[in-house]
């Protein structure tokens, strides 16, 4: 397995696996419902993301894809919605993190939301100081997730006094099963040969989650899961708690990293001050990460109902942008259709999109029925905040300045269209030149100027 494939896989697993998988005991319908949701929601979204990343392998994929498909304004709005999903999702997982810390005897008397605020801020500061820490968190979270599930206690925890109980309860269902299945697209352009590594990493990561779900379901059916009920060891509970804490911290850290990358992308196009723009290597600056971490920490102080409404509604409209972008790119830019392609043509794209959108609608209806007006108002505010932010920042900050150009031309150049997957990005060439001429232009020269013999 290539390093890039593995990075994408662990980023996806640790950053997008359903938080409900970390539930202890819980409902007997938990695992089956997640398995069904995985097939109906996660897989279609992951497939759509893989094709877009292969067609347009640019950094901070969502913003770039929106720019190419719909123009700068809608690219900004889509990125804004996806930033809200990432930030508020971190706020949701902060409550379980705080509860786990307190259950381990650390700061037992401190208010849970203050503990959550401090922990999210600490994670963000660590990533700001050392950006490569996000990859270590991804690996640790991907390893810790199955351990936490396997060693979950046999009896449900007393969630009546747990401030994060509502957050995990909301995570049980279609929304959580598919939310985050697209985050691998954010790191397109960072992992090397994105046209191969993103689709392969998504396939590997999705396969890992599928095995985890199916294995847990099979173990539950034969009566050997949770394993903690069959293991007589006093340290099992502590080990499970530690693994769950690592997995949730990784989830939160990756959420901060996703939001930081998207903020850096819109700042590069002058919608925000230059200090927030991406670095030369395409990484978010320390300032960007710290600000995103502060906002995510502040969101941990909000009511769980508001967080769930914001995440759900912002995610649904972001999902619509994902489906629409791929359809537009397929029709208007067929020359970019290299690498992975979803079999079945535009009809298959429409079907995958319809399945995912239907699942999203179910989650929205469920939220409206359970929370009513509060849910609807909070969700509507998140949706309209995107266009409002675009108009406001265009007037106040961007002021008519042009966008940073996307490298669309290099994305068209390939060694052999009959064997897609190897981008011709190492040297300039003429896009319509014959294959032999393009290959000859890449032959290295001797130091003395003599032509190399092939």
C-alpha positions in Angstrom: 0.0 0.0 0.0 1.4 3.4 -1.0 2.0 6.0 1.7 -0.6 8.4 0.1 -3.2 5.7 0.0 -2.7 4.9 3.7 -2.8 8.6 4.7 -6.1 9.1 2.9 -7.5 5.9 4.4 -6.7 6.7 8.0 -7.7 10.4 7.6 -11.1 9.1 6.4 -11.5 6.5 9.1 -10.5 8.6 12.0 -12.2 11.8 10.8 -15.5 10.4 9.5 -16.3 7.1 11.3 -19.7 7.4 13.1 -19.3 8.5 16.7 -22.2 6.2 17.5 -19.7 3.3 17.0 -18.1 4.3 20.2 -21.3 3.8 22.2 -21.1 1.5 25.1 -23.8 -1.2 25.1 -26.6 1.0 23.7 -29.5 -0.1 21.5 -29.6 -3.5 19.9 -30.5 -1.7 16.6 -27.4 0.5 16.7 -25.1 -1.6 14.6 -27.7 -2.9 12.1 -28.9 0.7 11.5 -25.4 1.9 10.9 -24.6 -1.0 8.5 -27.7 -0.2 6.4 -26.9 3.5 6.5 -23.3 2.8 5.4 -24.5 1.0 2.3 -27.2 3.6 1.5 -25.3 6.8 2.4 -21.6 6.4 3.0 -20.8 4.4 -0.1 -22.5 6.7 -2.6 -21.0 9.9 -1.1 -17.5 8.3 -1.0 -17.9 7.2 -4.7 -18.9 10.7 -5.8 -16.0 12.2 -3.8 -13.5 9.8 -5.3 -14.5 10.7 -8.9 -14.4 14.5 -8.3 -11.0 14.2 -6.6 -9.7 12.2 -9.6 -11.1 14.7 -12.1 -10.0 17.8 -10.3 -7.1 16.9 -7.9 -6.8 20.3 -6.3 -6.1 21.3 -2.7 -9.1 22.0 -0.5 -11.2 20.1 -2.9 -14.7 21.3 -2.1 -13.9 25.0 -2.7 -12.0 24.2 -5.9 -14.7 21.9 -7.2 -17.3 24.5 -6.6 -15.3 27.1 -8.4 -14.9 25.0 -11.4 -18.5 23.8 -11.6 -20.5 26.9 -10.5 -18.0 29.8 -10.2 -16.3 31.6 -7.4 -19.4 32.6 -5.5 -20.9 29.2 -5.2 -17.5 27.7 -4.5 -17.2 30.0 -1.5 -20.7 29.1 -0.3 -20.0 25.4 -0.5 -16.8 25.8 1.3 -18.5 27.9 4.0 -21.2 25.2 4.5 -18.5 22.5 4.8 -16.5 24.6 7.3 -19.7 24.8 9.4 -20.1 21.1 9.3 -16.5 20.5 10.4 -16.5 23.1 13.1 -19.9 22.1 14.7 -19.0 18.4 14.4 -16.0 19.1 16.6 -18.4 20.8 19.0 -20.6 17.7 19.1 -17.7 15.3 19.8 -16.3 17.6 22.5 -19.0 16.6 25.1 -18.2 12.9 24.9 -14.5 13.8 25.2 -15.1 15.8 28.3 -17.3 13.1 29.8 -14.5 10.5 29.2 -11.9 12.7 30.8 -14.1 13.3 33.8 -15.0 9.6 34.1 -11.3 8.9 34.3 -11.0 11.1 37.4 -9.5 14.2 35.8 -11.2 17.4 36.8 -14.3 15.6 38.1 -15.8 18.8 39.6 -15.3 21.1 36.6 -18.3 21.9 34.4 -18.4 19.6 31.5 -18.7 22.3 28.8 -15.7 24.2 30.2 -13.7 21.0 30.1 -14.9 20.4 26.5 -13.9 24.0 25.5 -10.4 23.6 27.0 -9.8 20.2 25.4 -10.8 21.3 21.9 -8.7 24.5 22.2 -5.7 22.3 23.4 -6.1 20.0 20.4 -6.3 23.0 18.0 -3.2 24.6 19.5 -1.2 21.4 19.2 -2.1 21.1 15.5 -1.3 24.8 14.9 2.2 24.3 16.5 2.9 21.1 14.6 0.6 20.6 11.6 2.0 17.1 10.9 0.4 16.0 14.1 -2.9 15.6 12.3 -1.5 12.5 10.5 -0.3 11.0 13.7 -3.8 11.6 15.2 -5.3 10.0 12.1 -3.2 6.8 12.5 -3.9 6.7 16.3 -7.6 7.3 15.8 -7.9 4.6 13.1 -6.2 2.1 15.4 -8.1 3.1 18.6 -11.5 3.0 17.0 -11.8 -0.8 16.7 -10.2 -1.3 20.1 -12.8 1.0 21.7 -15.6 -0.9 20.0 -14.3 -4.3 20.8 -13.7 -3.6 24.5 -16.9 -1.5 25.0 -18.5 -2.5 28.4 -21.3 -5.0 28.2 -23.8 -2.8 30.0 -24.8 0.7 28.8 -23.3 3.6 30.7 -25.6 5.8 32.8 -26.1 8.6 30.2 -28.8 10.3 32.3 -26.1 12.6 33.9 -23.8 12.7 30.9 -24.0 16.1 29.1 -23.0 14.5 25.8 -25.7 11.9 25.9 -27.9 13.8 23.4 -24.9 14.2 21.0 -24.3 10.4 20.8 -28.0 9.7 20.6 -28.2 12.0 17.6 -25.3 10.2 16.1 -27.2 7.0 15.9 -28.8 7.0 12.4 -28.3 7.9 8.8 -26.8 11.3 9.3 -23.9 10.2 11.3 -23.2 7.2 9.1 -22.6 9.4 6.1 -21.4 12.7 7.5 -17.7 13.0 6.7 -17.5 10.4 3.9 -16.3 13.2 1.7 -13.5 14.7 3.8 -10.7 12.8 1.8 -11.3 15.4 -0.9 -10.0 18.1 1.3 -6.5 16.7 1.2 -6.4 16.2 -2.6 -3.1 17.6 -3.8 -1.3 16.9 -0.5 -0.8 13.2 -0.7 0.9 12.8 -4.1 -0.7 11.5 -7.2 -4.1 12.4 -5.9 -5.9 10.8 -8.9 -4.8 7.4 -7.6 -4.3 7.9 -3.9 -7.7 9.6 -3.2 -9.9 6.9 -4.8 -7.7 4.1 -3.4 -7.6 5.6 0.0 -11.3 6.1 0.1 -11.8 2.5 -1.0 -9.4 1.2 1.7 -11.0 3.4 4.4 -14.5 2.5 3.4 -13.6 -1.2 3.4 -12.1 -0.8 6.9 -15.3 0.7 8.2 -17.4 -1.9 6.4 -15.4 -4.8 8.0 -15.8 -3.1 11.4 -19.5 -2.8 11.0 -20.1 -6.3 9.6 -17.7 -7.8 12.2 -19.4 -6.1 15.1 -22.8 -7.1 13.8 -21.8 -10.7 13.3 -20.2 -10.8 16.8 -23.4 -9.3 18.3 -25.6 -11.9 16.6 -23.6 -14.9 18.0 -23.4 -13.3 21.4 -19.7 -12.5 21.8 -20.0 -8.7 21.4 -19.3 -6.6 23.4 -16.2 -8.5 24.2 -15.9 -6.9 27.6 -18.7 -9.0 28.8 -16.7 -12.1 28.1 -13.3 -10.9 29.4 -12.6 -11.0 33.1 -10.1 -8.2 33.4 -10.3 -5.2 35.7 -8.4 -3.0 33.3 -10.8 -3.6 30.3 -13.0 -0.6 31.1 -10.0 1.8 31.5 -8.4 0.5 28.3 -11.7 0.9 26.4 -12.2 4.5 27.8 -8.6 5.4 26.8 -9.1 4.0 23.2 -12.4 5.9 22.9 -10.8 9.1 24.1 -8.0 8.8 21.5 -10.5 8.1 18.7 -12.6 11.1 19.6 -9.6 13.4 20.0 -8.5 12.3 16.5 -11.9 13.0 15.2 -11.9 16.5 16.6 -8.4 17.2 15.5 -9.2 16.2 11.9 -12.3 18.3 11.9 -10.2 21.4 12.9 -7.7 20.5 10.2 -10.5 20.2 7.5 -12.0 23.5 8.4 -8.6 25.2 8.5 -7.7 24.0 5.0 -11.0 25.3 3.6 -10.6 28.7 5.4 -7.0 28.9 3.9 -8.4 28.2 0.4 -11.0 31.0 0.5 -8.4 33.3 2.1 -6.0 32.5 -0.8 -8.7 34.0 -3.1 -8.7 37.1 -1.0 -12.0 36.6 0.7 -10.1 36.9 4.0 -7.0 38.8 5.1 -3.7 37.5 3.7 -2.6 36.1 7.0 -5.2 33.4 6.7 -4.1 32.3 3.2 -2.5 28.9 2.6 1.3 28.6 2.9 3.4 27.9 -0.1 3.1 24.2 0.6 -0.7 24.5 0.7 -1.0 24.0 4.4 -3.1 26.2 6.7 -1.2 28.9 8.7 -1.0 28.8 12.5 -3.3 31.8 12.6 -5.9 30.0 10.6 -5.8 26.9 12.7 -5.9 28.8 16.0 -8.9 30.8 14.9 -10.7 27.7 13.7 -9.9 25.9 17.0 -11.2 28.8 19.0 -14.5 28.8 17.1 -14.8 25.0 17.4 -14.1 25.3 21.1 -16.8 28.0 21.5 -19.3 25.8 19.6 -18.8 23.2 22.3 -20.5 25.6 24.7 -23.7 25.7 22.5 -26.8 23.6 23.2 -26.6 20.1 21.6 -29.9 20.7 19.7 -28.5 23.7 18.0 -25.3 21.9 17.1 -27.2 19.0 15.6 -29.4 21.3 13.6 -26.5 23.3 12.3 -24.5 20.2 11.3 -27.4 18.4 9.7 -28.7 21.3 7.6 -25.3 22.5 6.5 -24.3 19.0 5.6 -27.4 18.4 3.5 -26.9 21.5 1.4 -23.2 20.6 1.1 -24.2 17.2 -0.1 -26.4 18.8 -2.8 -23.4 20.9 -4.0 -21.3 17.7 -4.2 -23.8 15.9 -6.4 -24.4 18.9 -8.6 -20.7 19.6 -9.0 -19.9 16.2 -10.3 -22.8 16.3 -12.8 -21.7 19.7 -14.1 -18.0 18.6 -14.3 -19.0 15.4 -16.2 -21.0 17.3 -18.7 -19.0 20.5 -19.2 -15.5 19.2 -18.7 -15.3 15.7 -20.2 -11.5 16.1 -20.8 -10.9 16.1 -17.0 -12.5 12.7 -16.7 -9.3 10.8 -16.0 -8.6 8.2 -13.3 -11.5 6.8 -11.3 -15.0 7.1 -12.8 -18.2 5.8 -11.2 -19.5 3.1 -13.6 -22.9 3.7 -15.2 -22.5 7.3 -16.5 -24.4 10.3 -15.4 -27.4 8.0 -14.5 -25.2 6.3 -11.8 -24.1 9.7 -10.4 -27.8 10.8 -10.3 -28.8 7.5 -8.5 -26.0 7.8 -5.9 -26.9 11.4 -5.3 -30.6 10.6 -5.0 -29.9 7.9 -2.4 -27.7 10.1 -0.4 -30.1 13.1 -0.6 -33.0 10.8 0.4 -31.0 9.7 3.5 -30.3 13.4 4.3 -33.9 14.3 4.0 -34.8 11.5 6.5 -32.4 13.0 9.0 -33.8 16.5 8.5 -37.4 15.3 9.0 -36.4 13.4 12.1 -34.7 16.5 13.5 -37.8 18.7 12.7 -40.1 16.2 14.4 -38.0 15.9 17.5 -36.9 19.5 18.0 -39.4 21.5 16.0 -39.0 25.3 15.5 -35.6 25.5 17.2 -34.1 23.0 14.7 -35.7 24.7 11.7 -34.5 28.2 12.7 -31.0 27.1 13.5 -30.7 25.1 10.3 -32.1 27.9 8.1 -29.6 30.4 9.6 -26.7 28.1 8.7 -27.9 27.8 5.1 -28.4 31.5 4.5 -25.2 32.4 6.3 -23.2 31.1 3.3 -24.5 33.6 0.7 -24.5 36.4 3.3 -20.9 35.7 4.2 -19.9 35.7 0.5 -21.6 39.0 -0.2 -20.3 40.6 2.9 -16.7 39.4 2.5 -16.7 40.3 -1.2 -17.6 43.9 -0.4 -15.5 44.3 2.7 -12.4 42.3 2.0 -12.1 41.0 -1.6 -13.0 44.3 -3.2 -13.0 43.1 -6.8 -9.5 41.5 -6.7 -9.1 38.4 -8.9 -9.0 34.8 -7.6 -5.8 32.8 -7.5 -5.8 30.8 -10.7 -6.5 27.0 -10.6 -4.1 24.8 -12.5 -6.7 23.4 -14.8 -4.3 22.9 -17.7 -1.9 20.6 -16.0 -4.9 18.5 -14.8 -5.5 17.7 -18.4 -2.1 16.3 -19.2 -1.5 12.6 -19.1 1.1 10.1 -20.3 -1.4 7.8 -21.9 -5.2 8.4 -21.9 -5.6 4.6 -22.4 -4.0 4.0 -19.0 -5.3 6.7 -16.7 -3.9 7.3 -13.3 -0.4 8.8 -13.9 -0.5 12.6 -14.2 2.0 14.4 -16.4 2.9 17.1 -14.0 6.7 16.9 -13.9 7.4 19.0 -17.0 5.5 21.4 -19.2 4.1 20.0 -22.5 1.5 20.7 -25.2 -1.8 19.2 -24.2 -2.7 18.0 -27.7 0.8 16.9 -28.7 1.2 13.2 -29.7 2.0 10.7 -27.0 5.6 10.1 -28.4 6.3 13.9 -28.4 5.1 14.4 -24.9 7.2 11.5 -23.7 10.3 12.7 -25.5 10.0 16.1 -23.8 10.3 14.4 -20.4 13.5 12.6 -21.2 16.3 13.9 -18.9 19.4 15.7 -20.4 23.0 15.1 -19.4 24.7 17.9 -17.4 26.8 18.8 -20.4 23.8 19.3 -22.6 24.1 16.1 -24.5 20.8 14.3 -25.2 20.2 11.2 -23.2 20.2 7.9 -25.1 17.0 5.9 -24.6 
